[in-house]
Amino acid sequence: MQNKKKKVKQEFRKVKVWVKTGVSTYTGTIYLPAKRTRVSDVINDDRKFLSMTNVESKDFAQPKSFLAINKNLIELLEILEPNKGE
C-alpha cells in the first residue's frame, strides 16, 4: 500500500500594501492566512521577514515576482487594497 498524503488547501486573502523602509518604498501583495485576518497579525508573528509578491519599487527597473523584507527594517506599512483579488 502506498502512503498517500492528503493535501490541505490553505485559504489566503490577498492584500495590496505599501511598505517604507529606511532606504526605499515597496508596493506589492501580501497573503494573509485565513486564521490571521489582520495585517498586524502577520507583522507581529514570529517570522523575521514579510513576504511580498508582485513588488514594485523606484529601485527596480521592472517589478519583482517575490521579495522578502526584514520586518525590523519596516518603518511604515499602509494597506492600499484590503481585499485584492477577491
N, C-alpha and C positions, 0 to 999 in steps of 0.2 A: 504494500500500500504506500502510496505517495502521501507525504505530509503537505497538504495544501494550506497556504496561508490565506487567511480571509482579509481581503482589502477593506479598509475602513475609509470611507470618504469623509474627509475633513471639510467642514463648511468654513468659508472665509468671506469677509466683507472687504472690498477694495475701498481705500480712502486716499484721495489725492492730497498731498501735503507740500508745504514749502518749509524748508529747513535752513536755518542760518547757523553756520559755524564761525569760528574766529577768522577764517580766511576766505570763505566763499558761501554761496547760497545754492540750494538744490531744490528742484521741483520734481516730484515723482510720486509713485504709488506705493503705499504700504498695505499689508494684508493683516487684518485683524481676525484672529481665530474666533469662532462662534462663542466660545466661553469667555472671551475678553471683548466686551462691547465698546470699550472706550480706548481712545488713543493713549491716554495716560496710563492705562493698564500695560500697554506694550512698552511705553517709555520707562516705566518703573519696574518691569520684570527683571529677572536676574541676568538676562543676556547682555553682553557688553556692547553689541552692535545693533544698529537699526538697519534692517534690510529694506532696500527700495528697488523698485523696477521702473523701467521707462523714465530714467532720470535725465533731466536737462539742467545745464549749468552754463554760465558765461565762460567757464573754464574749459568746456568741451566743444570741439568743432561739431560733433554730432551727439545725439542722445545716447546714453549708455543703457544697455538692457538690464544691468544689475549693478548696484553699488551698496556696500556696507559701510555705514558711518559709525564711528566710535561715539557712543552716547555721551561720554564725558566731554566731547567737543561741541555738543549742541548747545547753542545759546538761546535760540527761539525756534518754535515749531508752530506753524499755522495750518489749520485744516482748510483746504480750498474747496474740495468736493467730498462731503461726508459719505456719500453712497455711490461713488464712481463705479460704473459697470453694473449696477443693479437695475 
